Amino acid sequence: MTSSKNDWKETKGKIKAKFGKLSDSDIDGLNGHMDQLPNKVQKAYQYDKAKAEQECKAFTDSLKKS
């Protein structure tokens, strides 16, 4: 889970920018639990599980660098 509400608000914006097919309710439903993101991405983009996990790992790795 992200460290604070401000961090989560910023992260939600980045998720929306990267994964535009996710609805606001999809993103709000994560409630900071980034481990659930691949499932949401898989459904929204109709990716297979490996592709969704790969996309989300690249995304979360980019968050750590910023």
PQR file of N, CA, C, O and H, with PARSE charges and radii, in Angstrom:
ATOM      1  N   MET A   1       0.847  -1.177   0.000 -0.4000 1.5000
ATOM      2  CA  MET A   1       0.000   0.000   0.000 -0.0000 2.0000
ATOM      3  C   MET A   1       0.892   1.240   0.000  0.5500 1.7000
ATOM      4  O   MET A   1       1.996   1.210   0.544 -0.5500 1.4000
ATOM      5  N   THR A   2       0.427   2.307  -0.596 -0.4000 1.5000
ATOM      6  CA  THR A   2       1.233   3.526  -0.650 -0.0000 2.0000
ATOM      7  C   THR A   2       1.309   4.157   0.731  0.5500 1.7000
ATOM      8  O   THR A   2       0.502   3.850   1.608 -0.5500 1.4000
ATOM      9  H   THR A   2      -0.470   2.331  -1.037  0.4000 1.0000
ATOM     10  N   SER A   3       2.288   5.047   0.921 -0.4000 1.5000
ATOM     11  CA  SER A   3       2.613   5.525   2.260 -0.0000 2.0000
ATOM     12  C   SER A   3       1.663   6.575   2.818  0.5500 1.7000
ATOM     13  O   SER A   3       1.535   6.682   4.037 -0.5500 1.4000
ATOM     14  H   SER A   3       2.944   5.296   0.208  0.4000 1.0000
ATOM     15  N   SER A   4       1.008   7.338   1.995 -0.4000 1.5000
ATOM     16  CA  SER A   4       0.103   8.356   2.514 -0.0000 2.0000
ATOM     17  C   SER A   4      -1.011   8.639   1.522  0.5500 1.7000
ATOM     18  O   SER A   4      -0.964   8.219   0.366 -0.5500 1.4000
ATOM     19  H   SER A   4       1.111   7.251   1.004  0.4000 1.0000
ATOM     20  N   LYS A   5      -2.013   9.364   2.003 -0.4000 1.5000
ATOM     21  CA  LYS A   5      -3.137   9.710   1.128 -0.0000 2.0000
ATOM     22  C   LYS A   5      -2.686  10.595  -0.020  0.5500 1.7000
ATOM     23  O   LYS A   5      -3.178  10.452  -1.140 -0.5500 1.4000
ATOM     24  H   LYS A   5      -2.051   9.705   2.942  0.4000 1.0000
ATOM     25  N   ASN A   6      -1.745  11.520   0.241 -0.4000 1.5000
ATOM     26  CA  ASN A   6      -1.251  12.383  -0.829 -0.0000 2.0000
ATOM     27  C   ASN A   6      -0.510  11.572  -1.879  0.5500 1.7000
ATOM     28  O   ASN A   6      -0.671  11.800  -3.078 -0.5500 1.4000
ATOM     29  H   ASN A   6      -1.346  11.637   1.150  0.4000 1.0000
ATOM     30  N   ASP A   7       0.307  10.619  -1.422 -0.4000 1.5000
ATOM     31  CA  ASP A   7       1.012   9.752  -2.364 -0.0000 2.0000
ATOM     32  C   ASP A   7       0.017   8.957  -3.207  0.5500 1.7000
ATOM     33  O   ASP A   7       0.200   8.804  -4.415 -0.5500 1.4000
ATOM     34  H   ASP A   7       0.438  10.433  -0.448  0.4000 1.0000
ATOM     35  N   TRP A   8      -1.029   8.455  -2.570 -0.4000 1.5000
ATOM     36  CA  TRP A   8      -2.014   7.658  -3.295 -0.0000 2.0000
ATOM     37  C   TRP A   8      -2.758   8.513  -4.305  0.5500 1.7000
ATOM     38  O   TRP A   8      -3.039   8.054  -5.412 -0.5500 1.4000
ATOM     39  H   TRP A   8      -1.178   8.579  -1.588  0.4000 1.0000
ATOM     40  N   LYS A   9      -3.083   9.745  -3.944 -0.4000 1.5000
ATOM     41  CA  LYS A   9      -3.777  10.634  -4.874 -0.0000 2.0000
ATOM     42  C   LYS A   9      -2.913  10.876  -6.113  0.5500 1.7000
ATOM     43  O   LYS A   9      -3.409  10.851  -7.239 -0.5500 1.4000
ATOM     44  H   LYS A   9      -2.855  10.118  -3.045  0.4000 1.0000
ATOM     45  N   GLU A  10      -1.637  11.107  -5.898 -0.4000 1.5000
ATOM     46  CA  GLU A  10      -0.710  11.314  -7.013 -0.0000 2.0000
ATOM     47  C   GLU A  10      -0.579  10.038  -7.849  0.5500 1.7000
ATOM     48  O   GLU A  10      -0.564  10.087  -9.079 -0.5500 1.4000
ATOM     49  H   GLU A  10      -1.233  11.127  -4.983  0.4000 1.0000
ATOM     50  N   THR A  11      -0.486   8.910  -7.171 -0.4000 1.5000
ATOM     51  CA  THR A  11      -0.356   7.627  -7.863 -0.0000 2.0000
ATOM     52  C   THR A  11      -1.603   7.330  -8.690  0.5500 1.7000
ATOM     53  O   THR A  11      -1.494   6.815  -9.802 -0.5500 1.4000
ATOM     54  H   THR A  11      -0.498   8.870  -6.172  0.4000 1.0000
ATOM     55  N   LYS A  12      -2.776   7.643  -8.170 -0.4000 1.5000
ATOM     56  CA  LYS A  12      -4.019   7.431  -8.918 -0.0000 2.0000
ATOM     57  C   LYS A  12      -3.992   8.195 -10.232  0.5500 1.7000
ATOM     58  O   LYS A  12      -4.417   7.670 -11.262 -0.5500 1.4000
ATOM     59  H   LYS A  12      -2.865   8.062  -7.266  0.4000 1.0000
ATOM     60  N   GLY A  13      -3.502   9.417 -10.210 -0.4000 1.5000
ATOM     61  CA  GLY A  13      -3.390  10.206 -11.433 -0.0000 2.0000
ATOM     62  C   GLY A  13      -2.448   9.569 -12.437  0.5500 1.7000
ATOM     63  O   GLY A  13      -2.707   9.581 -13.641 -0.5500 1.4000
ATOM     64  H   GLY A  13      -3.157   9.843  -9.374  0.4000 1.0000
ATOM     65  N   LYS A  14      -1.360   9.017 -11.941 -0.4000 1.5000
ATOM     66  CA  LYS A  14      -0.396   8.355 -12.824 -0.0000 2.0000
ATOM     67  C   LYS A  14      -0.977   7.070 -13.397  0.5500 1.7000
ATOM     68  O   LYS A  14      -0.735   6.742 -14.559 -0.5500 1.4000
ATOM     69  H   LYS A  14      -1.149   9.008 -10.963  0.4000 1.0000
ATOM     70  N   ILE A  15      -1.741   6.344 -12.592 -0.4000 1.5000
ATOM     71  CA  ILE A  15      -2.398   5.125 -13.086 -0.0000 2.0000
ATOM     72  C   ILE A  15      -3.369   5.498 -14.204  0.5500 1.7000
ATOM     73  O   ILE A  15      -3.402   4.845 -15.247 -0.5500 1.4000
ATOM     74  H   ILE A  15      -1.938   6.610 -11.649  0.4000 1.0000
ATOM     75  N   LYS A  16      -4.155   6.548 -13.983 -0.4000 1.5000
ATOM     76  CA  LYS A  16      -5.138   6.985 -14.980 -0.0000 2.0000
ATOM     77  C   LYS A  16      -4.445   7.408 -16.272  0.5500 1.7000
ATOM     78  O   LYS A  16      -4.936   7.130 -17.366 -0.5500 1.4000
ATOM     79  H   LYS A  16      -4.128   7.079 -13.136  0.4000 1.0000
ATOM     80  N   ALA A  17      -3.302   8.083 -16.142 -0.4000 1.5000
ATOM     81  CA  ALA A  17      -2.556   8.524 -17.328 -0.0000 2.0000
ATOM     82  C   ALA A  17      -1.995   7.333 -18.098  0.5500 1.7000
ATOM     83  O   ALA A  17      -2.018   7.322 -19.329 -0.5500 1.4000
ATOM     84  H   ALA A  17      -2.903   8.309 -15.253  0.4000 1.0000
ATOM     85  N   LYS A  18      -1.495   6.338 -17.386 -0.4000 1.5000
ATOM     86  CA  LYS A  18      -0.881   5.167 -18.034 -0.0000 2.0000
ATOM     87  C   LYS A  18      -1.936   4.191 -18.548  0.5500 1.7000
ATOM     88  O   LYS A  18      -1.823   3.679 -19.661 -0.5500 1.4000
ATOM     89  H   LYS A  18      -1.476   6.346 -16.386  0.4000 1.0000
ATOM     90  N   PHE A  19      -2.940   3.940 -17.749 -0.4000 1.5000
ATOM     91  CA  PHE A  19      -3.965   2.934 -18.073 -0.0000 2.0000
ATOM     92  C   PHE A  19      -5.327   3.626 -18.207  0.5500 1.7000
ATOM     93  O   PHE A  19      -6.210   3.460 -17.365 -0.5500 1.4000
ATOM     94  H   PHE A  19      -3.031   4.356 -16.845  0.4000 1.0000
ATOM     95  N   GLY A  20      -5.472   4.390 -19.265 -0.4000 1.5000
ATOM     96  CA  GLY A  20      -6.660   5.203 -19.485 -0.0000 2.0000
ATOM     97  C   GLY A  20      -7.962   4.437 -19.604  0.5500 1.7000
ATOM     98  O   GLY A  20      -9.036   5.013 -19.427 -0.5500 1.4000
ATOM     99  H   GLY A  20      -4.755   4.525 -19.949  0.4000 1.0000
ATOM    100  N   LYS A  21      -7.887   3.149 -19.900 -0.4000 1.5000
ATOM    101  CA  LYS A  21      -9.115   2.362 -19.999 -0.0000 2.0000
ATOM    102  C   LYS A  21      -9.686   1.996 -18.638  0.5500 1.7000
ATOM    103  O   LYS A  21     -10.827   1.544 -18.550 -0.5500 1.4000
ATOM    104  H   LYS A  21      -7.015   2.681 -20.043  0.4000 1.0000
ATOM    105  N   LEU A  22      -8.910   2.185 -17.577 -0.4000 1.5000
ATOM    106  CA  LEU A  22      -9.430   1.899 -16.244 -0.0000 2.0000
ATOM    107  C   LEU A  22     -10.374   3.019 -15.826  0.5500 1.7000
ATOM    108  O   LEU A  22     -10.062   4.197 -15.995 -0.5500 1.4000
ATOM    109  H   LEU A  22      -7.983   2.553 -17.649  0.4000 1.0000
ATOM    110  N   SER A  23     -11.504   2.655 -15.291 -0.4000 1.5000
ATOM    111  CA  SER A  23     -12.460   3.653 -14.821 -0.0000 2.0000
ATOM    112  C   SER A  23     -11.990   4.220 -13.480  0.5500 1.7000
ATOM    113  O   SER A  23     -11.132   3.647 -12.808 -0.5500 1.4000
ATOM    114  H   SER A  23     -11.758   1.697 -15.153  0.4000 1.0000
ATOM    115  N   ASP A  24     -12.568   5.346 -13.116 -0.4000 1.5000
ATOM    116  CA  ASP A  24     -12.253   5.922 -11.805 -0.0000 2.0000
ATOM    117  C   ASP A  24     -12.613   4.940 -10.696  0.5500 1.7000
ATOM    118  O   ASP A  24     -11.896   4.838  -9.700 -0.5500 1.4000
ATOM    119  H   ASP A  24     -13.265   5.812 -13.661  0.4000 1.0000
ATOM    120  N   SER A  25     -13.705   4.227 -10.859 -0.4000 1.5000
ATOM    121  CA  SER A  25     -14.095   3.261  -9.821 -0.0000 2.0000
ATOM    122  C   SER A  25     -13.123   2.092  -9.758  0.5500 1.7000
ATOM    123  O   SER A  25     -12.884   1.550  -8.679 -0.5500 1.4000
ATOM    124  H   SER A  25     -14.288   4.310 -11.667  0.4000 1.0000
ATOM    125  N   ASP A  26     -12.550   1.688 -10.910 -0.4000 1.5000
ATOM    126  CA  ASP A  26     -11.513   0.651 -10.902 -0.0000 2.0000
ATOM    127  C   ASP A  26     -10.322   1.113 -10.069  0.5500 1.7000
ATOM    128  O   ASP A  26      -9.806   0.375  -9.230 -0.5500 1.4000
ATOM    129  H   ASP A  26     -12.744   2.128 -11.787  0.4000 1.0000
ATOM    130  N   ILE A  27      -9.903   2.339 -10.318 -0.4000 1.5000
ATOM    131  CA  ILE A  27      -8.730   2.872  -9.632 -0.0000 2.0000
ATOM    132  C   ILE A  27      -9.029   3.103  -8.153  0.5500 1.7000
ATOM    133  O   ILE A  27      -8.217   2.759  -7.294 -0.5500 1.4000
ATOM    134  H   ILE A  27     -10.322   2.938 -11.000  0.4000 1.0000
ATOM    135  N   ASP A  28     -10.176   3.677  -7.857 -0.4000 1.5000
ATOM    136  CA  ASP A  28     -10.560   3.886  -6.458 -0.0000 2.0000
ATOM    137  C   ASP A  28     -10.664   2.553  -5.716  0.5500 1.7000
ATOM    138  O   ASP A  28     -10.345   2.467  -4.530 -0.5500 1.4000
ATOM    139  H   ASP A  28     -10.835   3.957  -8.555  0.4000 1.0000
ATOM    140  N   GLY A  29     -11.109   1.527  -6.420 -0.4000 1.5000
ATOM    141  CA  GLY A  29     -11.250   0.203  -5.817 -0.0000 2.0000
ATOM    142  C   GLY A  29      -9.933  -0.419  -5.396  0.5500 1.7000
ATOM    143  O   GLY A  29      -9.910  -1.317  -4.555 -0.5500 1.4000
ATOM    144  H   GLY A  29     -11.368   1.597  -7.383  0.4000 1.0000
ATOM    145  N   LEU A  30      -8.843   0.045  -5.970 -0.4000 1.5000
ATOM    146  CA  LEU A  30      -7.535  -0.454  -5.566 -0.0000 2.0000
ATOM    147  C   LEU A  30      -7.225  -0.034  -4.136  0.5500 1.7000
ATOM    148  O   LEU A  30      -6.598  -0.777  -3.381 -0.5500 1.4000
ATOM    149  H   LEU A  30      -8.862   0.775  -6.653  0.4000 1.0000
ATOM    150  N   ASN A  31      -7.671   1.163  -3.776 -0.4000 1.5000
ATOM    151  CA  ASN A  31      -7.489   1.684  -2.425 -0.0000 2.0000
ATOM    152  C   ASN A  31      -6.041   1.546  -1.941  0.5500 1.7000
ATOM    153  O   ASN A  31      -5.788   1.234  -0.778 -0.5500 1.4000
ATOM    154  H   ASN A  31      -8.180   1.766  -4.390  0.4000 1.0000
ATOM    155  N   GLY A  32      -5.108   1.784  -2.850 -0.4000 1.5000
ATOM    156  CA  GLY A  32      -3.693   1.727  -2.493 -0.0000 2.0000
ATOM    157  C   GLY A  32      -3.053   0.366  -2.641  0.5500 1.7000
ATOM    158  O   GLY A  32      -1.841   0.241  -2.467 -0.5500 1.4000
ATOM    159  H   GLY A  32      -5.313   2.038  -3.795  0.4000 1.0000
ATOM    160  N   HIS A  33      -3.819  -0.650  -2.954 -0.4000 1.5000
ATOM    161  CA  HIS A  33      -3.294  -2.014  -3.064 -0.0000 2.0000
ATOM    162  C   HIS A  33      -2.849  -2.277  -4.502  0.5500 1.7000
ATOM    163  O   HIS A  33      -3.609  -2.787  -5.326 -0.5500 1.4000
ATOM    164  H   HIS A  33      -4.804  -0.549  -3.095  0.4000 1.0000
ATOM    165  N   MET A  34      -1.604  -1.917  -4.776 -0.4000 1.5000
ATOM    166  CA  MET A  34      -1.080  -2.024  -6.138 -0.0000 2.0000
ATOM    167  C   MET A  34      -0.999  -3.470  -6.624  0.5500 1.7000
ATOM    168  O   MET A  34      -0.930  -3.715  -7.829 -0.5500 1.4000
ATOM    169  H   MET A  34      -0.986  -1.503  -4.107  0.4000 1.0000
ATOM    170  N   ASP A  35      -1.006  -4.418  -5.707 -0.4000 1.5000
ATOM    171  CA  ASP A  35      -0.971  -5.829  -6.111 -0.0000 2.0000
ATOM    172  C   ASP A  35      -2.235  -6.232  -6.873  0.5500 1.7000
ATOM    173  O   ASP A  35      -2.248  -7.264  -7.545 -0.5500 1.4000
ATOM    174  H   ASP A  35      -1.062  -4.219  -4.729  0.4000 1.0000
ATOM    175  N   GLN A  36      -3.288  -5.434  -6.774 -0.4000 1.5000
ATOM    176  CA  GLN A  36      -4.539  -5.723  -7.480 -0.0000 2.0000
ATOM    177  C   GLN A  36      -4.592  -5.091  -8.868  0.5500 1.7000
ATOM    178  O   GLN A  36      -5.482  -5.391  -9.663 -0.5500 1.4000
ATOM    179  H   GLN A  36      -3.278  -4.596  -6.228  0.4000 1.0000
ATOM    180  N   LEU A  37      -3.631  -4.213  -9.151 -0.4000 1.5000
ATOM    181  CA  LEU A  37      -3.629  -3.510 -10.436 -0.0000 2.0000
ATOM    182  C   LEU A  37      -3.573  -4.450 -11.646  0.5500 1.7000
ATOM    183  O   LEU A  37      -4.322  -4.237 -12.599 -0.5500 1.4000
ATOM    184  H   LEU A  37      -2.908  -3.969  -8.505  0.4000 1.0000
ATOM    185  N   PRO A  38      -2.716  -5.485 -11.649 -0.5600 1.5000
ATOM    186  CA  PRO A  38      -2.682  -6.356 -12.834  0.2800 2.0000
ATOM    187  C   PRO A  38      -4.033  -6.974 -13.191  0.5500 1.7000
ATOM    188  O   PRO A  38      -4.345  -7.130 -14.372 -0.5500 1.4000
ATOM    189  N   ASN A  39      -4.826  -7.322 -12.201 -0.4000 1.5000
ATOM    190  CA  ASN A  39      -6.150  -7.897 -12.480 -0.0000 2.0000
ATOM    191  C   ASN A  39      -7.054  -6.882 -13.177  0.5500 1.7000
ATOM    192  O   ASN A  39      -7.777  -7.219 -14.115 -0.5500 1.4000
ATOM    193  H   ASN A  39      -4.572  -7.195 -11.242  0.4000 1.0000
ATOM    194  N   LYS A  40      -7.004  -5.643 -12.708 -0.4000 1.5000
ATOM    195  CA  LYS A  40      -7.822  -4.587 -13.315 -0.0000 2.0000
ATOM    196  C   LYS A  40      -7.363  -4.312 -14.748  0.5500 1.7000
ATOM    197  O   LYS A  40      -8.183  -4.153 -15.653 -0.5500 1.4000
ATOM    198  H   LYS A  40      -6.417  -5.369 -11.946  0.4000 1.0000
ATOM    199  N   VAL A  41      -6.049  -4.257 -14.940 -0.4000 1.5000
ATOM    200  CA  VAL A  41      -5.485  -4.001 -16.272 -0.0000 2.0000
ATOM    201  C   VAL A  41      -5.816  -5.155 -17.211  0.5500 1.7000
ATOM    202  O   VAL A  41      -6.167  -4.934 -18.370 -0.5500 1.4000
ATOM    203  H   VAL A  41      -5.384  -4.386 -14.205  0.4000 1.0000
ATOM    204  N   GLN A  42      -5.705  -6.376 -16.719 -0.4000 1.5000
ATOM    205  CA  GLN A  42      -5.999  -7.552 -17.532 -0.0000 2.0000
ATOM    206  C   GLN A  42      -7.435  -7.499 -18.054  0.5500 1.7000
ATOM    207  O   GLN A  42      -7.680  -7.775 -19.229 -0.5500 1.4000
ATOM    208  H   GLN A  42      -5.419  -6.556 -15.778  0.4000 1.0000
ATOM    209  N   LYS A  43      -8.365  -7.153 -17.202 -0.4000 1.5000
ATOM    210  CA  LYS A  43      -9.770  -7.092 -17.612 -0.0000 2.0000
ATOM    211  C   LYS A  43     -10.025  -5.931 -18.575  0.5500 1.7000
ATOM    212  O   LYS A  43     -10.697  -6.102 -19.593 -0.5500 1.4000
ATOM    213  H   LYS A  43      -8.166  -6.930 -16.247  0.4000 1.0000
ATOM    214  N   ALA A  44      -9.485  -4.746 -18.250 -0.4000 1.5000
ATOM    215  CA  ALA A  44      -9.762  -3.565 -19.063 -0.0000 2.0000
ATOM    216  C   ALA A  44      -9.147  -3.658 -20.456  0.5500 1.7000
ATOM    217  O   ALA A  44      -9.747  -3.216 -21.435 -0.5500 1.4000
ATOM    218  H   ALA A  44      -8.940  -4.608 -17.424  0.4000 1.0000
ATOM    219  N   TYR A  45      -7.949  -4.234 -20.540 -0.4000 1.5000
ATOM    220  CA  TYR A  45      -7.232  -4.284 -21.812 -0.0000 2.0000
ATOM    221  C   TYR A  45      -7.304  -5.652 -22.487  0.5500 1.7000
ATOM    222  O   TYR A  45      -6.787  -5.834 -23.589 -0.5500 1.4000
ATOM    223  H   TYR A  45      -7.462  -4.593 -19.745  0.4000 1.0000
ATOM    224  N   GLN A  46      -7.941  -6.602 -21.828 -0.4000 1.5000
ATOM    225  CA  GLN A  46      -8.058  -7.972 -22.329 -0.0000 2.0000
ATOM    226  C   GLN A  46      -6.682  -8.571 -22.625  0.5500 1.7000
ATOM    227  O   GLN A  46      -6.490  -9.285 -23.610 -0.5500 1.4000
ATOM    228  H   GLN A  46      -8.361  -6.454 -20.932  0.4000 1.0000
ATOM    229  N   TYR A  47      -5.730  -8.258 -21.740 -0.4000 1.5000
ATOM    230  CA  TYR A  47      -4.392  -8.849 -21.817 -0.0000 2.0000
ATOM    231  C   TYR A  47      -4.424 -10.218 -21.164  0.5500 1.7000
ATOM    232  O   TYR A  47      -5.283 -10.503 -20.330 -0.5500 1.4000
ATOM    233  H   TYR A  47      -5.885  -7.678 -20.940  0.4000 1.0000
ATOM    234  N   ASP A  48      -3.469 -11.070 -21.558 -0.4000 1.5000
ATOM    235  CA  ASP A  48      -3.310 -12.290 -20.777 -0.0000 2.0000
ATOM    236  C   ASP A  48      -2.614 -11.900 -19.469  0.5500 1.7000
ATOM    237  O   ASP A  48      -2.091 -10.793 -19.339 -0.5500 1.4000
ATOM    238  H   ASP A  48      -2.772 -10.838 -22.236  0.4000 1.0000
ATOM    239  N   LYS A  49      -2.616 -12.816 -18.515 -0.4000 1.5000
ATOM    240  CA  LYS A  49      -2.109 -12.511 -17.181 -0.0000 2.0000
ATOM    241  C   LYS A  49      -0.652 -12.049 -17.216  0.5500 1.7000
ATOM    242  O   LYS A  49      -0.292 -11.087 -16.538 -0.5500 1.4000
ATOM    243  H   LYS A  49      -3.041 -13.715 -18.622  0.4000 1.0000
ATOM    244  N   ALA A  50       0.172 -12.714 -17.987 -0.4000 1.5000
ATOM    245  CA  ALA A  50       1.598 -12.367 -18.051 -0.0000 2.0000
ATOM    246  C   ALA A  50       1.810 -10.960 -18.601  0.5500 1.7000
ATOM    247  O   ALA A  50       2.637 -10.211 -18.083 -0.5500 1.4000
ATOM    248  H   ALA A  50      -0.120 -13.495 -18.538  0.4000 1.0000
ATOM    249  N   LYS A  51       1.078 -10.601 -19.635 -0.4000 1.5000
ATOM    250  CA  LYS A  51       1.195  -9.276 -20.238 -0.0000 2.0000
ATOM    251  C   LYS A  51       0.750  -8.196 -19.245  0.5500 1.7000
ATOM    252  O   LYS A  51       1.407  -7.163 -19.119 -0.5500 1.4000
ATOM    253  H   LYS A  51       0.405 -11.210 -20.056  0.4000 1.0000
ATOM    254  N   ALA A  52      -0.347  -8.426 -18.550 -0.4000 1.5000
ATOM    255  CA  ALA A  52      -0.835  -7.462 -17.562 -0.0000 2.0000
ATOM    256  C   ALA A  52       0.187  -7.288 -16.442  0.5500 1.7000
ATOM    257  O   ALA A  52       0.457  -6.164 -16.018 -0.5500 1.4000
ATOM    258  H   ALA A  52      -0.881  -9.266 -18.652  0.4000 1.0000
ATOM    259  N   GLU A  53       0.754  -8.386 -15.965 -0.4000 1.5000
ATOM    260  CA  GLU A  53       1.751  -8.304 -14.904 -0.0000 2.0000
ATOM    261  C   GLU A  53       3.000  -7.574 -15.384  0.5500 1.7000
ATOM    262  O   GLU A  53       3.592  -6.797 -14.636 -0.5500 1.4000
ATOM    263  H   GLU A  53       0.535  -9.299 -16.310  0.4000 1.0000
ATOM    264  N   GLN A  54       3.401  -7.820 -16.619 -0.4000 1.5000
ATOM    265  CA  GLN A  54       4.576  -7.157 -17.195 -0.0000 2.0000
ATOM    266  C   GLN A  54       4.343  -5.641 -17.281  0.5500 1.7000
ATOM    267  O   GLN A  54       5.205  -4.855 -16.889 -0.5500 1.4000
ATOM    268  H   GLN A  54       2.920  -8.452 -17.227  0.4000 1.0000
ATOM    269  N   GLU A  55       3.186  -5.244 -17.791 -0.4000 1.5000
ATOM    270  CA  GLU A  55       2.863  -3.820 -17.919 -0.0000 2.0000
ATOM    271  C   GLU A  55       2.831  -3.144 -16.546  0.5500 1.7000
ATOM    272  O   GLU A  55       3.337  -2.034 -16.383 -0.5500 1.4000
ATOM    273  H   GLU A  55       2.486  -5.883 -18.110  0.4000 1.0000
ATOM    274  N   CYS A  56       2.244  -3.809 -15.577 -0.4000 1.5000
ATOM    275  CA  CYS A  56       2.124  -3.227 -14.244 -0.0000 2.0000
ATOM    276  C   CYS A  56       3.469  -3.166 -13.531  0.5500 1.7000
ATOM    277  O   CYS A  56       3.742  -2.213 -12.800 -0.5500 1.4000
ATOM    278  H   CYS A  56       1.833  -4.711 -15.709  0.4000 1.0000
ATOM    279  N   LYS A  57       4.307  -4.172 -13.737 -0.4000 1.5000
ATOM    280  CA  LYS A  57       5.638  -4.146 -13.133 -0.0000 2.0000
ATOM    281  C   LYS A  57       6.451  -2.993 -13.701  0.5500 1.7000
ATOM    282  O   LYS A  57       7.116  -2.274 -12.955 -0.5500 1.4000
ATOM    283  H   LYS A  57       4.085  -4.946 -14.330  0.4000 1.0000
ATOM    284  N   ALA A  58       6.404  -2.813 -15.002 -0.4000 1.5000
ATOM    285  CA  ALA A  58       7.126  -1.691 -15.619 -0.0000 2.0000
ATOM    286  C   ALA A  58       6.602  -0.358 -15.072  0.5500 1.7000
ATOM    287  O   ALA A  58       7.375   0.568 -14.830 -0.5500 1.4000
ATOM    288  H   ALA A  58       5.864  -3.396 -15.608  0.4000 1.0000
ATOM    289  N   PHE A  59       5.295  -0.272 -14.883 -0.4000 1.5000
ATOM    290  CA  PHE A  59       4.695   0.942 -14.358 -0.0000 2.0000
ATOM    291  C   PHE A  59       5.134   1.180 -12.913  0.5500 1.7000
ATOM    292  O   PHE A  59       5.563   2.284 -12.578 -0.5500 1.4000
ATOM    293  H   PHE A  59       4.666  -1.024 -15.080  0.4000 1.0000
ATOM    294  N   THR A  60       5.034   0.175 -12.062 -0.4000 1.5000
ATOM    295  CA  THR A  60       5.407   0.366 -10.657 -0.0000 2.0000
ATOM    296  C   THR A  60       6.909   0.621 -10.511  0.5500 1.7000
ATOM    297  O   THR A  60       7.329   1.369  -9.628 -0.5500 1.4000
ATOM    298  H   THR A  60       4.685  -0.722 -12.335  0.4000 1.0000
ATOM    299  N   ASP A  61       7.715   0.003 -11.373 -0.4000 1.5000
ATOM    300  CA  ASP A  61       9.153   0.289 -11.345 -0.0000 2.0000
ATOM    301  C   ASP A  61       9.416   1.746 -11.699  0.5500 1.7000
ATOM    302  O   ASP A  61      10.299   2.376 -11.117 -0.5500 1.4000
ATOM    303  H   ASP A  61       7.374  -0.604 -12.091  0.4000 1.0000
ATOM    304  N   SER A  62       8.658   2.284 -12.646 -0.4000 1.5000
ATOM    305  CA  SER A  62       8.842   3.686 -13.030 -0.0000 2.0000
ATOM    306  C   SER A  62       8.422   4.622 -11.895  0.5500 1.7000
ATOM    307  O   SER A  62       8.982   5.709 -11.755 -0.5500 1.4000
ATOM    308  H   SER A  62       7.940   1.772 -13.119  0.4000 1.0000
ATOM    309  N   LEU A  63       7.451   4.215 -11.092 -0.4000 1.5000
ATOM    310  CA  LEU A  63       7.032   5.031  -9.937 -0.0000 2.0000
ATOM    311  C   LEU A  63       8.144   5.106  -8.902  0.5500 1.7000
ATOM    312  O   LEU A  63       8.348   6.146  -8.275 -0.5500 1.4000
ATOM    313  H   LEU A  63       6.996   3.332 -11.206  0.4000 1.0000
ATOM    314  N   LYS A  64       8.856   4.013  -8.728 -0.4000 1.5000
ATOM    315  CA  LYS A  64       9.937   3.969  -7.734 -0.0000 2.0000
ATOM    316  C   LYS A  64      11.094   4.875  -8.132  0.5500 1.7000
ATOM    317  O   LYS A  64      11.815   5.382  -7.272 -0.5500 1.4000
ATOM    318  H   LYS A  64       8.691   3.168  -9.237  0.4000 1.0000
ATOM    319  N   LYS A  65      11.271   5.079  -9.433 -0.4000 1.5000
ATOM    320  CA  LYS A  65      12.383   5.900  -9.924 -0.0000 2.0000
ATOM    321  C   LYS A  65      12.078   7.380  -9.830  0.5500 1.7000
ATOM    322  O   LYS A  65      12.995   8.202  -9.811 -0.5500 1.4000
ATOM    323  H   LYS A  65      10.685   4.668 -10.131  0.4000 1.0000
ATOM    324  N   SER A  66      10.793   7.734  -9.771 -0.4000 1.5000
ATOM    325  CA  SER A  66      10.444   9.167  -9.777 -0.0000 2.0000
ATOM    326  C   SER A  66      10.366   9.744  -8.385  0.5500 1.7000
ATOM    327  O   SER A  66      10.084  10.932  -8.224 -0.5500 1.4000
ATOM    328  H   SER A  66      10.049   7.067  -9.787  0.4000 1.0000
TER
END
